[in-house]
Structures are given as structure tokens and as C-alpha cells.
């Protein structure tokens, strides 16, 4: 079985909540656009984190996903996701840092043999949204082997991946510094069956400067962009088909820095680590109800 086939098989298996696969290879189905993206007129901010309280991430807003540490994470990822460990996730100087490190968490009861540690934060069980505008201002991790991501998953536990729906607001593969990817995954459109909808934008200083990674999601379409310019668009076909549009249901937000997987197609450079994604803020706006 080829590596690509093995990854496809793993991704098509039933995934536990919060453990769905991200992109594993540059997929072939473009969904490019070039249009403005901004908070829609009349929307109000309904959630956010300005990261102004030093220490661990605010437990009222973030939880840790450690569900696959013992068994290993999807996509041939090599990291152990730590919970409550400031070496891997911390708030300082008004910013959140998620740091991947080259080290073995030998004393951890759920250690699955990984040689790297990192953190995966999510809002599942704390906050979720159906439609809205989401903006994450971040400076990305870089270097071969790193795979930072800002993404969303549906909360419906009865639906397997990719049927529950996934929105990738930003993925960055360390071996191609400065190229950010925006994608959606559904049962009808996903990388396993080579129909995934995706697009890319070159942000040359993504690893050295902060940029605004943005999602504008409504009942008609999804726009993904950077700094006020959308580069990916996915339209609702209005067929009332959950396989093509599972995005009429709540989704939660995920922030993580993975190691390996898609990020290691060209190997891992030890000099990459520690690899840090730094986040200035997360903000969510929605149209007022009523």
C-alpha cells in the first residue's frame, strides 16, 4: 500500500470528535477567488479572546484535544499534544503562543512514543457558531516538518469525517514557507476522493509578521481570506444535500501546530524546532438575531 493510499484509508475511518483529519496533500480541485472580505455591515462581536491574562490559555474559552496521544494522530503526524503545559501553550505579552518542541514527554501516561510535543486548543464544549465572520491575527510557525493550522469542525458527533464538515481557514506547510491554504471538506468534496475544494495565497512574510486570517461564512457561501482579500470561495449549491453543504450546523474553532504529516513530505529539519505560532487575538462576529 502506498503512503498516499494508507493516508486515504486512515482518513476515511470513523474519527472521534475533535480528531478529524486535515489536508494531507495539495488537492486538485481549485476554488479560487479574488474579492474583498470584511466583517459584514450590522454584525456584532459575539466572542473573542484578546489574550490579556498571562499563563495558560483561558479554560473558560479553550480546551485541549489530547484524544489520540496514545494511539497516534491522523495523517502520520508525529506530535504529542500536551494539556496545561506552558512549554507548549501559554499567554504572555498579550498573545497566545502554541509551540512545537523536539522532546519526548516520557512521564506522560498517554505518551504514544512521540518525539515531539505541541498543543491543540479548541472551543468544542465551550463555544460554537453557525455562520459568522471569524478573524485570527497570527504569525505562523515555519520550517520543514511544521504544520500550523486555524480550522473548524462540525459538532455533530453522529456524522463521521468528512460528513460533519471541516473549514480550514489557514494551513501552512513549513516546507513551502509563505504559502497559506484555505479549504473545505465535505462528504462530496474531500481530498480522499480527490474532490476537495481549496485555494492558496502567497503571504511572503507569514512566518515573520502578523496577518489577519479571515472566514466569512453565511447560508449562501464560504469565503476564506487574508488581510481583507478573499482567495477561496465555496458556494452553497442549495440542493438541501448534507453531503455537499454540511455548513448549516454549528462548528467549533481549532488552533494547533502539528508535526509531520503533510508538513513532512520533504522530511523534518531538526533546526525547525521549537516552532511557534503566535496569535494576537481571535474575534467572532455574527448577524444579530431577530
C-alpha atoms as an extended CHARMM CRD file, in Angstrom:
* protein
*
       290  EXT
         1         1  UNK       CA              0.0000000000        0.0000000000        0.0000000000  PROA      1               0.0000000000
         2         2  UNK       CA              1.4150000000        3.3940000000       -0.9440000000  PROA      2               0.0000000000
         3         3  UNK       CA              1.7960000000        6.1330000000        1.6400000000  PROA      3               0.0000000000
         4         4  UNK       CA             -0.9390000000        8.1390000000       -0.1080000000  PROA      4               0.0000000000
         5         5  UNK       CA             -3.2970000000        5.1360000000       -0.0760000000  PROA      5               0.0000000000
         6         6  UNK       CA             -2.5660000000        4.4820000000        3.5780000000  PROA      6               0.0000000000
         7         7  UNK       CA             -3.3630000000        8.0840000000        4.4410000000  PROA      7               0.0000000000
         8         8  UNK       CA             -6.6000000000        7.9370000000        2.4820000000  PROA      8               0.0000000000
         9         9  UNK       CA             -7.6310000000        4.7660000000        4.2800000000  PROA      9               0.0000000000
        10        10  UNK       CA             -6.9100000000        6.2820000000        7.6740000000  PROA      10              0.0000000000
        11        11  UNK       CA             -8.8090000000        9.4550000000        6.8480000000  PROA      11              0.0000000000
        12        12  UNK       CA            -11.8700000000        7.5100000000        5.7410000000  PROA      12              0.0000000000
        13        13  UNK       CA            -12.1380000000        5.6850000000        9.0570000000  PROA      13              0.0000000000
        14        14  UNK       CA            -14.5380000000        6.7670000000       11.7910000000  PROA      14              0.0000000000
        15        15  UNK       CA            -12.8490000000        9.6030000000       13.6930000000  PROA      15              0.0000000000
        16        16  UNK       CA            -13.5840000000       10.5250000000       17.2840000000  PROA      16              0.0000000000
        17        17  UNK       CA            -14.8390000000       14.0350000000       17.9920000000  PROA      17              0.0000000000
        18        18  UNK       CA            -12.1090000000       16.6180000000       17.6590000000  PROA      18              0.0000000000
        19        19  UNK       CA             -9.7140000000       14.2440000000       15.8810000000  PROA      19              0.0000000000
        20        20  UNK       CA            -10.6680000000       14.7120000000       12.2470000000  PROA      20              0.0000000000
        21        21  UNK       CA             -8.0540000000       14.7620000000        9.5480000000  PROA      21              0.0000000000
        22        22  UNK       CA             -6.7070000000       17.8970000000        7.9710000000  PROA      22              0.0000000000
        23        23  UNK       CA             -5.3900000000       18.1300000000        4.4220000000  PROA      23              0.0000000000
        24        24  UNK       CA             -2.7060000000       15.5420000000        3.6440000000  PROA      24              0.0000000000
        25        25  UNK       CA             -1.5670000000       16.7200000000        0.1970000000  PROA      25              0.0000000000
        26        26  UNK       CA             -2.1800000000       19.6330000000       -2.1540000000  PROA      26              0.0000000000
        27        27  UNK       CA             -5.5590000000       18.6240000000       -3.6300000000  PROA      27              0.0000000000
        28        28  UNK       CA             -6.5870000000       19.0730000000       -7.2720000000  PROA      28              0.0000000000
        29        29  UNK       CA             -9.9120000000       20.9240000000       -7.1440000000  PROA      29              0.0000000000
        30        30  UNK       CA             -9.4210000000       24.7150000000       -7.0730000000  PROA      30              0.0000000000
        31        31  UNK       CA            -11.9450000000       27.1430000000       -5.6450000000  PROA      31              0.0000000000
        32        32  UNK       CA            -10.0070000000       30.3510000000       -6.1480000000  PROA      32              0.0000000000
        33        33  UNK       CA            -11.4190000000       33.8520000000       -5.9580000000  PROA      33              0.0000000000
        34        34  UNK       CA            -10.1420000000       37.3960000000       -5.6360000000  PROA      34              0.0000000000
        35        35  UNK       CA            -12.6440000000       39.6120000000       -3.8530000000  PROA      35              0.0000000000
        36        36  UNK       CA            -12.9320000000       41.7110000000       -0.6950000000  PROA      36              0.0000000000
        37        37  UNK       CA            -13.6000000000       40.0900000000        2.6710000000  PROA      37              0.0000000000
        38        38  UNK       CA            -14.6460000000       42.0970000000        5.7310000000  PROA      38              0.0000000000
        39        39  UNK       CA            -16.9680000000       41.9910000000        8.7100000000  PROA      39              0.0000000000
        40        40  UNK       CA            -20.4410000000       42.3850000000        7.1590000000  PROA      40              0.0000000000
        41        41  UNK       CA            -22.3120000000       45.5690000000        7.9460000000  PROA      41              0.0000000000
        42        42  UNK       CA            -24.5430000000       45.2120000000       11.0000000000  PROA      42              0.0000000000
        43        43  UNK       CA            -22.6860000000       42.2470000000       12.5120000000  PROA      43              0.0000000000
        44        44  UNK       CA            -21.7400000000       42.4210000000       16.2010000000  PROA      44              0.0000000000
        45        45  UNK       CA            -18.8800000000       40.7390000000       18.0290000000  PROA      45              0.0000000000
        46        46  UNK       CA            -20.1910000000       37.7350000000       19.9760000000  PROA      46              0.0000000000
        47        47  UNK       CA            -16.9760000000       36.0580000000       21.1620000000  PROA      47              0.0000000000
        48        48  UNK       CA            -13.2630000000       36.6170000000       21.2970000000  PROA      48              0.0000000000
        49        49  UNK       CA            -10.0040000000       36.2910000000       23.1460000000  PROA      49              0.0000000000
        50        50  UNK       CA             -7.5080000000       39.1570000000       23.3360000000  PROA      50              0.0000000000
        51        51  UNK       CA             -5.0900000000       37.0160000000       25.3870000000  PROA      51              0.0000000000
        52        52  UNK       CA             -4.6020000000       39.6320000000       28.0830000000  PROA      52              0.0000000000
        53        53  UNK       CA             -4.3290000000       37.2570000000       31.0580000000  PROA      53              0.0000000000
        54        54  UNK       CA             -0.8330000000       35.7000000000       31.3460000000  PROA      54              0.0000000000
        55        55  UNK       CA             -0.3910000000       31.9790000000       31.9930000000  PROA      55              0.0000000000
        56        56  UNK       CA             -2.2410000000       29.0800000000       30.4620000000  PROA      56              0.0000000000
        57        57  UNK       CA             -4.9870000000       29.7140000000       27.8950000000  PROA      57              0.0000000000
        58        58  UNK       CA             -8.2980000000       30.7410000000       29.4780000000  PROA      58              0.0000000000
        59        59  UNK       CA            -10.1670000000       27.4980000000       30.3890000000  PROA      59              0.0000000000
        60        60  UNK       CA            -13.4620000000       29.3440000000       30.0090000000  PROA      60              0.0000000000
        61        61  UNK       CA            -12.6570000000       29.7480000000       26.3100000000  PROA      61              0.0000000000
        62        62  UNK       CA            -10.2990000000       26.9180000000       25.3400000000  PROA      62              0.0000000000
        63        63  UNK       CA             -9.9300000000       23.2040000000       25.9080000000  PROA      63              0.0000000000
        64        64  UNK       CA             -7.1400000000       20.8060000000       24.9340000000  PROA      64              0.0000000000
        65        65  UNK       CA             -7.5250000000       17.9360000000       22.4860000000  PROA      65              0.0000000000
        66        66  UNK       CA             -5.3480000000       15.0220000000       23.6420000000  PROA      66              0.0000000000
        67        67  UNK       CA             -7.6260000000       12.2460000000       22.3860000000  PROA      67              0.0000000000
        68        68  UNK       CA             -5.1630000000       10.4980000000       20.0600000000  PROA      68              0.0000000000
        69        69  UNK       CA             -1.9170000000       10.8260000000       22.0180000000  PROA      69              0.0000000000
        70        70  UNK       CA             -1.7060000000        7.1560000000       22.9610000000  PROA      70              0.0000000000
        71        71  UNK       CA             -2.7920000000        5.7650000000       19.5800000000  PROA      71              0.0000000000
        72        72  UNK       CA             -1.1400000000        8.3780000000       17.3970000000  PROA      72              0.0000000000
        73        73  UNK       CA             -2.6480000000       11.2380000000       15.4170000000  PROA      73              0.0000000000
        74        74  UNK       CA             -4.0470000000       11.0900000000       11.9050000000  PROA      74              0.0000000000
        75        75  UNK       CA             -2.1040000000       11.8110000000        8.6970000000  PROA      75              0.0000000000
        76        76  UNK       CA              1.1500000000       10.3070000000       10.0010000000  PROA      76              0.0000000000
        77        77  UNK       CA              1.5270000000       13.2350000000       12.3910000000  PROA      77              0.0000000000
        78        78  UNK       CA              4.3170000000       12.8500000000       14.9310000000  PROA      78              0.0000000000
        79        79  UNK       CA              3.3730000000       15.1650000000       17.8070000000  PROA      79              0.0000000000
        80        80  UNK       CA              2.1260000000       14.5790000000       21.3340000000  PROA      80              0.0000000000
        81        81  UNK       CA             -0.4650000000       17.2380000000       22.2370000000  PROA      81              0.0000000000
        82        82  UNK       CA              0.0810000000       18.4030000000       25.8010000000  PROA      82              0.0000000000
        83        83  UNK       CA             -2.5920000000       19.8300000000       28.1040000000  PROA      83              0.0000000000
        84        84  UNK       CA             -1.8850000000       22.5370000000       30.6410000000  PROA      84              0.0000000000
        85        85  UNK       CA              1.8230000000       22.7750000000       29.8270000000  PROA      85              0.0000000000
        86        86  UNK       CA              3.1910000000       26.2930000000       29.3380000000  PROA      86              0.0000000000
        87        87  UNK       CA              6.0810000000       24.9950000000       27.2550000000  PROA      87              0.0000000000
        88        88  UNK       CA              3.5140000000       24.1700000000       24.5500000000  PROA      88              0.0000000000
        89        89  UNK       CA              0.7230000000       26.7110000000       25.0510000000  PROA      89              0.0000000000
        90        90  UNK       CA              0.9710000000       29.9420000000       27.0030000000  PROA      90              0.0000000000
        91        91  UNK       CA             -0.2840000000       33.5100000000       27.1160000000  PROA      91              0.0000000000
        92        92  UNK       CA              2.3370000000       36.2000000000       27.5610000000  PROA      92              0.0000000000
        93        93  UNK       CA              2.7180000000       39.7720000000       26.3780000000  PROA      93              0.0000000000
        94        94  UNK       CA             -0.9090000000       39.8780000000       25.2710000000  PROA      94              0.0000000000
        95        95  UNK       CA             -0.5050000000       36.9690000000       22.8870000000  PROA      95              0.0000000000
        96        96  UNK       CA             -1.0450000000       33.2120000000       22.7330000000  PROA      96              0.0000000000
        97        97  UNK       CA              1.8950000000       31.0360000000       21.7080000000  PROA      97              0.0000000000
        98        98  UNK       CA              1.4770000000       27.4330000000       20.5590000000  PROA      98              0.0000000000
        99        99  UNK       CA              4.9120000000       25.8310000000       20.4430000000  PROA      99              0.0000000000
       100       100  UNK       CA              6.0130000000       22.5330000000       18.9110000000  PROA      100             0.0000000000
       101       101  UNK       CA              9.1740000000       21.1730000000       20.5360000000  PROA      101             0.0000000000
       102       102  UNK       CA             11.5630000000       18.3340000000       19.7570000000  PROA      102             0.0000000000
       103       103  UNK       CA             11.3230000000       16.3430000000       23.0030000000  PROA      103             0.0000000000
       104       104  UNK       CA              9.7720000000       13.1650000000       24.3740000000  PROA      104             0.0000000000
       105       105  UNK       CA              7.1380000000       13.5340000000       27.1220000000  PROA      105             0.0000000000
       106       106  UNK       CA              8.4540000000       10.4260000000       28.8750000000  PROA      106             0.0000000000
       107       107  UNK       CA              6.4770000000       10.9000000000       32.0860000000  PROA      107             0.0000000000
       108       108  UNK       CA              3.0860000000       11.3020000000       30.4200000000  PROA      108             0.0000000000
       109       109  UNK       CA              0.7010000000        8.3960000000       30.9910000000  PROA      109             0.0000000000
       110       110  UNK       CA             -0.7550000000        8.7840000000       27.4890000000  PROA      110             0.0000000000
       111       111  UNK       CA              2.5790000000        9.0800000000       25.6930000000  PROA      111             0.0000000000
       112       112  UNK       CA              2.3910000000        7.1540000000       22.4360000000  PROA      112             0.0000000000
       113       113  UNK       CA              6.1060000000        7.2020000000       21.6890000000  PROA      113             0.0000000000
       114       114  UNK       CA              6.1910000000       10.6250000000       20.0380000000  PROA      114             0.0000000000
       115       115  UNK       CA              9.4550000000       12.5810000000       19.7640000000  PROA      115             0.0000000000
       116       116  UNK       CA              7.7400000000       15.9710000000       19.6060000000  PROA      116             0.0000000000
       117       117  UNK       CA              5.3330000000       17.8850000000       21.8360000000  PROA      117             0.0000000000
       118       118  UNK       CA              2.8690000000       20.6040000000       20.8640000000  PROA      118             0.0000000000
       119       119  UNK       CA             -0.6550000000       21.7950000000       21.7140000000  PROA      119             0.0000000000
       120       120  UNK       CA             -4.0730000000       21.6770000000       20.0930000000  PROA      120             0.0000000000
       121       121  UNK       CA             -6.6350000000       24.0990000000       21.5110000000  PROA      121             0.0000000000
       122       122  UNK       CA            -10.3140000000       24.0680000000       20.6110000000  PROA      122             0.0000000000
       123       123  UNK       CA            -13.6050000000       25.6610000000       21.6290000000  PROA      123             0.0000000000
       124       124  UNK       CA            -15.6890000000       22.4830000000       21.4620000000  PROA      124             0.0000000000
       125       125  UNK       CA            -17.9750000000       22.3340000000       24.5010000000  PROA      125             0.0000000000
       126       126  UNK       CA            -17.2480000000       25.9950000000       25.2530000000  PROA      126             0.0000000000
       127       127  UNK       CA            -18.3010000000       27.9400000000       22.1540000000  PROA      127             0.0000000000
       128       128  UNK       CA            -19.5340000000       27.1560000000       18.6510000000  PROA      128             0.0000000000
       129       129  UNK       CA            -21.2580000000       29.0740000000       15.8770000000  PROA      129             0.0000000000
       130       130  UNK       CA            -23.4700000000       28.6710000000       12.8310000000  PROA      130             0.0000000000
       131       131  UNK       CA            -22.4820000000       31.3470000000       10.3230000000  PROA      131             0.0000000000
       132       132  UNK       CA            -20.4620000000       34.4150000000       11.1430000000  PROA      132             0.0000000000
       133       133  UNK       CA            -17.1930000000       36.2130000000       10.4990000000  PROA      133             0.0000000000
       134       134  UNK       CA            -14.0810000000       34.8650000000       12.2180000000  PROA      134             0.0000000000
       135       135  UNK       CA            -10.7130000000       36.6260000000       12.3090000000  PROA      135             0.0000000000
       136       136  UNK       CA             -7.4850000000       35.2980000000       13.8030000000  PROA      136             0.0000000000
       137       137  UNK       CA             -4.4470000000       37.5760000000       13.7720000000  PROA      137             0.0000000000
       138       138  UNK       CA             -1.3800000000       35.3500000000       13.7920000000  PROA      138             0.0000000000
       139       139  UNK       CA              2.2850000000       34.8950000000       12.9510000000  PROA      139             0.0000000000
       140       140  UNK       CA              2.8710000000       31.3580000000       11.7160000000  PROA      140             0.0000000000
       141       141  UNK       CA              5.2830000000       28.5700000000       12.5980000000  PROA      141             0.0000000000
       142       142  UNK       CA              7.7270000000       27.7390000000        9.8350000000  PROA      142             0.0000000000
       143       143  UNK       CA             10.3920000000       25.1640000000        8.9000000000  PROA      143             0.0000000000
       144       144  UNK       CA             10.2850000000       21.6720000000        7.4040000000  PROA      144             0.0000000000
       145       145  UNK       CA              8.0810000000       19.4130000000        9.4820000000  PROA      145             0.0000000000
       146       146  UNK       CA              5.8250000000       22.1400000000       10.9230000000  PROA      146             0.0000000000
       147       147  UNK       CA              2.1190000000       22.3410000000       10.0940000000  PROA      147             0.0000000000
       148       148  UNK       CA              0.2450000000       25.1670000000       11.8700000000  PROA      148             0.0000000000
       149       149  UNK       CA             -3.4860000000       25.4220000000       11.2920000000  PROA      149             0.0000000000
       150       150  UNK       CA             -6.5430000000       27.5310000000       12.1080000000  PROA      150             0.0000000000
       151       151  UNK       CA             -9.6380000000       25.4890000000       11.3060000000  PROA      151             0.0000000000
       152       152  UNK       CA            -13.1750000000       24.4340000000       12.2420000000  PROA      152             0.0000000000
       153       153  UNK       CA            -15.1690000000       21.2240000000       12.6130000000  PROA      153             0.0000000000
       154       154  UNK       CA            -18.8720000000       20.4610000000       12.9250000000  PROA      154             0.0000000000
       155       155  UNK       CA            -20.0770000000       19.4720000000       16.3830000000  PROA      155             0.0000000000
       156       156  UNK       CA            -22.3980000000       16.6860000000       15.1550000000  PROA      156             0.0000000000
       157       157  UNK       CA            -20.9450000000       13.5450000000       16.7590000000  PROA      157             0.0000000000
       158       158  UNK       CA            -23.2730000000       11.3030000000       14.7370000000  PROA      158             0.0000000000
       159       159  UNK       CA            -21.5160000000       12.2830000000       11.4980000000  PROA      159             0.0000000000
       160       160  UNK       CA            -18.1430000000       10.8390000000       10.6160000000  PROA      160             0.0000000000
       161       161  UNK       CA            -15.4050000000       12.8870000000        8.9830000000  PROA      161             0.0000000000
       162       162  UNK       CA            -15.7260000000       14.3920000000        6.4220000000  PROA      162             0.0000000000
       163       163  UNK       CA            -19.5150000000       14.3320000000        6.6330000000  PROA      163             0.0000000000
       164       164  UNK       CA            -19.5610000000       16.6210000000        9.6630000000  PROA      164             0.0000000000
       165       165  UNK       CA            -17.8930000000       19.3570000000        7.6070000000  PROA      165             0.0000000000
       166       166  UNK       CA            -14.4860000000       20.9870000000        8.0070000000  PROA      166             0.0000000000
       167       167  UNK       CA            -13.4180000000       24.5490000000        7.2150000000  PROA      167             0.0000000000
       168       168  UNK       CA             -9.6790000000       25.2130000000        7.0320000000  PROA      168             0.0000000000
       169       169  UNK       CA             -9.2330000000       28.9610000000        7.4750000000  PROA      169             0.0000000000
       170       170  UNK       CA             -5.4490000000       28.6700000000        7.3190000000  PROA      170             0.0000000000
       171       171  UNK       CA             -2.9740000000       25.8420000000        6.8640000000  PROA      171             0.0000000000
       172       172  UNK       CA              0.7250000000       26.4520000000        6.3470000000  PROA      172             0.0000000000
       173       173  UNK       CA              3.2160000000       23.7450000000        5.4030000000  PROA      173             0.0000000000
       174       174  UNK       CA              6.7120000000       24.5480000000        6.6090000000  PROA      174             0.0000000000
       175       175  UNK       CA              8.4610000000       23.2190000000        3.5320000000  PROA      175             0.0000000000
       176       176  UNK       CA              6.7070000000       25.8600000000        1.3750000000  PROA      176             0.0000000000
       177       177  UNK       CA              7.1000000000       28.9740000000        3.5270000000  PROA      177             0.0000000000
       178       178  UNK       CA              4.7310000000       31.8040000000        2.7540000000  PROA      178             0.0000000000
       179       179  UNK       CA              2.0040000000       29.7770000000        1.0340000000  PROA      179             0.0000000000
       180       180  UNK       CA             -1.2280000000       29.5720000000        3.0220000000  PROA      180             0.0000000000
       181       181  UNK       CA             -4.0800000000       27.2310000000        2.1220000000  PROA      181             0.0000000000
       182       182  UNK       CA             -7.8370000000       27.6260000000        2.6050000000  PROA      182             0.0000000000
       183       183  UNK       CA            -10.0930000000       24.6050000000        2.0970000000  PROA      183             0.0000000000
       184       184  UNK       CA            -13.3760000000       22.9120000000        2.9080000000  PROA      184             0.0000000000
       185       185  UNK       CA            -14.0570000000       19.2090000000        3.3580000000  PROA      185             0.0000000000
       186       186  UNK       CA            -17.4840000000       17.5880000000        2.9940000000  PROA      186             0.0000000000
       187       187  UNK       CA            -18.6210000000       14.0640000000        2.1670000000  PROA      187             0.0000000000
       188       188  UNK       CA            -18.8800000000       15.0350000000       -1.5080000000  PROA      188             0.0000000000
       189       189  UNK       CA            -15.7820000000       17.2530000000       -1.5740000000  PROA      189             0.0000000000
       190       190  UNK       CA            -12.6700000000       15.9780000000        0.1770000000  PROA      190             0.0000000000
       191       191  UNK       CA             -9.0700000000       15.0640000000       -0.5500000000  PROA      191             0.0000000000
       192       192  UNK       CA             -9.6210000000       11.3170000000       -0.0660000000  PROA      192             0.0000000000
       193       193  UNK       CA            -11.7350000000       11.1460000000       -3.2260000000  PROA      193             0.0000000000
       194       194  UNK       CA             -9.7420000000       13.9610000000       -4.8840000000  PROA      194             0.0000000000
       195       195  UNK       CA            -12.6180000000       16.4410000000       -4.9730000000  PROA      195             0.0000000000
       196       196  UNK       CA            -11.5880000000       18.7710000000       -2.1710000000  PROA      196             0.0000000000
       197       197  UNK       CA            -12.2770000000       22.4810000000       -2.6760000000  PROA      197             0.0000000000
       198       198  UNK       CA             -9.1870000000       24.5440000000       -1.9370000000  PROA      198             0.0000000000
       199       199  UNK       CA             -7.1040000000       27.5750000000       -2.8980000000  PROA      199             0.0000000000
       200       200  UNK       CA             -3.7960000000       29.1400000000       -1.9280000000  PROA      200             0.0000000000
       201       201  UNK       CA             -2.4000000000       32.6150000000       -1.3380000000  PROA      201             0.0000000000
       202       202  UNK       CA              1.2610000000       33.6190000000       -1.1010000000  PROA      202             0.0000000000
       203       203  UNK       CA              1.9770000000       35.6580000000        2.0250000000  PROA      203             0.0000000000
       204       204  UNK       CA              5.7570000000       36.0780000000        1.8400000000  PROA      204             0.0000000000
       205       205  UNK       CA              6.2630000000       37.1720000000        5.4580000000  PROA      205             0.0000000000
       206       206  UNK       CA              3.6880000000       34.8360000000        7.0390000000  PROA      206             0.0000000000
       207       207  UNK       CA              6.3530000000       33.4230000000        9.3790000000  PROA      207             0.0000000000
       208       208  UNK       CA              7.8230000000       36.7630000000       10.4380000000  PROA      208             0.0000000000
       209       209  UNK       CA              4.8420000000       39.1350000000       10.5730000000  PROA      209             0.0000000000
       210       210  UNK       CA              1.2640000000       39.0890000000       11.7920000000  PROA      210             0.0000000000
       211       211  UNK       CA             -1.6040000000       38.7850000000        9.3280000000  PROA      211             0.0000000000
       212       212  UNK       CA             -5.3850000000       38.5700000000        9.6710000000  PROA      212             0.0000000000
       213       213  UNK       CA             -6.7330000000       35.1540000000        8.6470000000  PROA      213             0.0000000000
       214       214  UNK       CA            -10.4340000000       35.5020000000        7.9260000000  PROA      214             0.0000000000
       215       215  UNK       CA            -13.5830000000       33.4710000000        7.3470000000  PROA      215             0.0000000000
       216       216  UNK       CA            -16.9060000000       34.9260000000        6.1450000000  PROA      216             0.0000000000
       217       217  UNK       CA            -19.4890000000       32.1400000000        6.3750000000  PROA      217             0.0000000000
       218       218  UNK       CA            -23.1780000000       32.5130000000        5.6330000000  PROA      218             0.0000000000
       219       219  UNK       CA            -26.0320000000       30.4270000000        4.2290000000  PROA      219             0.0000000000
       220       220  UNK       CA            -25.0030000000       31.2060000000        0.6480000000  PROA      220             0.0000000000
       221       221  UNK       CA            -21.2330000000       30.7310000000        0.6230000000  PROA      221             0.0000000000
       222       222  UNK       CA            -17.9350000000       30.4860000000        2.4480000000  PROA      222             0.0000000000
       223       223  UNK       CA            -15.1300000000       32.9890000000        1.8340000000  PROA      223             0.0000000000
       224       224  UNK       CA            -11.6020000000       32.4890000000        3.2050000000  PROA      224             0.0000000000
       225       225  UNK       CA             -9.0620000000       35.2820000000        3.0180000000  PROA      225             0.0000000000
       226       226  UNK       CA             -6.0750000000       37.1630000000        4.3900000000  PROA      226             0.0000000000
       227       227  UNK       CA             -5.8850000000       40.8450000000        5.2990000000  PROA      227             0.0000000000
       228       228  UNK       CA             -9.1800000000       41.8100000000        3.6870000000  PROA      228             0.0000000000
       229       229  UNK       CA             -8.7810000000       39.9020000000        0.4190000000  PROA      229             0.0000000000
       230       230  UNK       CA            -10.5620000000       36.5610000000       -0.0950000000  PROA      230             0.0000000000
       231       231  UNK       CA             -8.7030000000       33.9120000000       -2.0900000000  PROA      231             0.0000000000
       232       232  UNK       CA            -11.0280000000       30.9080000000       -1.6360000000  PROA      232             0.0000000000
       233       233  UNK       CA            -14.7810000000       30.6670000000       -2.2400000000  PROA      233             0.0000000000
       234       234  UNK       CA            -17.1840000000       27.7520000000       -1.7770000000  PROA      234             0.0000000000
       235       235  UNK       CA            -20.8320000000       28.2820000000       -2.7490000000  PROA      235             0.0000000000
       236       236  UNK       CA            -23.8720000000       26.5120000000       -1.3280000000  PROA      236             0.0000000000
       237       237  UNK       CA            -25.4890000000       24.6060000000       -4.1860000000  PROA      237             0.0000000000
       238       238  UNK       CA            -28.8870000000       24.9960000000       -2.4180000000  PROA      238             0.0000000000
       239       239  UNK       CA            -29.7800000000       21.3450000000       -3.0320000000  PROA      239             0.0000000000
       240       240  UNK       CA            -30.5090000000       20.6640000000        0.6420000000  PROA      240             0.0000000000
       241       241  UNK       CA            -27.8510000000       17.9600000000        0.4550000000  PROA      241             0.0000000000
       242       242  UNK       CA            -25.7930000000       17.4950000000        3.6120000000  PROA      242             0.0000000000
       243       243  UNK       CA            -23.0910000000       15.7620000000        1.5670000000  PROA      243             0.0000000000
       244       244  UNK       CA            -22.3370000000       18.9750000000       -0.3140000000  PROA      244             0.0000000000
       245       245  UNK       CA            -23.2760000000       21.5950000000        2.3080000000  PROA      245             0.0000000000
       246       246  UNK       CA            -22.9730000000       20.4070000000        5.9310000000  PROA      246             0.0000000000
       247       247  UNK       CA            -22.3290000000       24.0000000000        6.9710000000  PROA      247             0.0000000000
       248       248  UNK       CA            -25.8290000000       24.9030000000        8.1820000000  PROA      248             0.0000000000
       249       249  UNK       CA            -24.9050000000       23.4620000000       11.5860000000  PROA      249             0.0000000000
       250       250  UNK       CA            -22.6170000000       24.6680000000       14.3990000000  PROA      250             0.0000000000
       251       251  UNK       CA            -18.8430000000       24.4560000000       14.1140000000  PROA      251             0.0000000000
       252       252  UNK       CA            -16.1100000000       24.9790000000       16.7010000000  PROA      252             0.0000000000
       253       253  UNK       CA            -12.6910000000       26.5660000000       16.2660000000  PROA      253             0.0000000000
       254       254  UNK       CA             -9.3180000000       24.7800000000       16.4820000000  PROA      254             0.0000000000
       255       255  UNK       CA             -5.7670000000       26.1700000000       16.7820000000  PROA      255             0.0000000000
       256       256  UNK       CA             -2.7980000000       23.8020000000       16.5690000000  PROA      256             0.0000000000
       257       257  UNK       CA              0.7470000000       23.2330000000       15.3800000000  PROA      257             0.0000000000
       258       258  UNK       CA              1.1950000000       19.6830000000       14.0820000000  PROA      258             0.0000000000
       259       259  UNK       CA              4.4960000000       17.9710000000       13.2970000000  PROA      259             0.0000000000
       260       260  UNK       CA              4.9320000000       15.6930000000       10.3030000000  PROA      260             0.0000000000
       261       261  UNK       CA              2.0480000000       14.6040000000        8.0980000000  PROA      261             0.0000000000
       262       262  UNK       CA              1.6330000000       16.9600000000        5.1640000000  PROA      262             0.0000000000
       263       263  UNK       CA              4.2570000000       19.1360000000        6.8130000000  PROA      263             0.0000000000
       264       264  UNK       CA              6.9240000000       16.4510000000        6.3270000000  PROA      264             0.0000000000
       265       265  UNK       CA              6.5700000000       15.4880000000        2.6680000000  PROA      265             0.0000000000
       266       266  UNK       CA             10.1530000000       16.7380000000        2.2690000000  PROA      266             0.0000000000
       267       267  UNK       CA             11.3400000000       15.4900000000        5.6430000000  PROA      267             0.0000000000
       268       268  UNK       CA             11.7850000000       17.1900000000        9.0110000000  PROA      268             0.0000000000
       269       269  UNK       CA             14.5380000000       19.6730000000        9.7700000000  PROA      269             0.0000000000
       270       270  UNK       CA             15.6300000000       19.4770000000       13.4120000000  PROA      270             0.0000000000
       271       271  UNK       CA             16.5310000000       23.1730000000       13.2450000000  PROA      271             0.0000000000
       272       272  UNK       CA             12.8250000000       23.9380000000       12.8040000000  PROA      272             0.0000000000
       273       273  UNK       CA             12.1490000000       23.4010000000       16.4900000000  PROA      273             0.0000000000
       274       274  UNK       CA             10.9390000000       24.9880000000       18.6100000000  PROA      274             0.0000000000
       275       275  UNK       CA              8.3290000000       26.0800000000       16.0470000000  PROA      275             0.0000000000
       276       276  UNK       CA              5.8520000000       28.6920000000       17.2600000000  PROA      276             0.0000000000
       277       277  UNK       CA              2.5230000000       30.0510000000       16.0560000000  PROA      277             0.0000000000
       278       278  UNK       CA              1.7940000000       33.3230000000       17.8550000000  PROA      278             0.0000000000
       279       279  UNK       CA             -1.7750000000       34.6260000000       17.9750000000  PROA      279             0.0000000000
       280       280  UNK       CA             -2.5830000000       38.2360000000       18.7750000000  PROA      280             0.0000000000
       281       281  UNK       CA             -6.3490000000       37.7720000000       19.0090000000  PROA      281             0.0000000000
       282       282  UNK       CA             -9.3570000000       35.7000000000       17.9660000000  PROA      282             0.0000000000
       283       283  UNK       CA            -12.6400000000       37.5010000000       17.2290000000  PROA      283             0.0000000000
       284       284  UNK       CA            -16.0620000000       36.2480000000       16.1240000000  PROA      284             0.0000000000
       285       285  UNK       CA            -18.9010000000       38.3780000000       14.7700000000  PROA      285             0.0000000000
       286       286  UNK       CA            -22.4340000000       37.3420000000       13.8620000000  PROA      286             0.0000000000
       287       287  UNK       CA            -25.5850000000       38.8900000000       12.4950000000  PROA      287             0.0000000000
       288       288  UNK       CA            -27.8680000000       39.8340000000       15.4040000000  PROA      288             0.0000000000
       289       289  UNK       CA            -30.8290000000       37.5240000000       15.8410000000  PROA      289             0.0000000000
       290       290  UNK       CA            -34.3460000000       38.7650000000       15.3820000000  PROA      290             0.0000000000
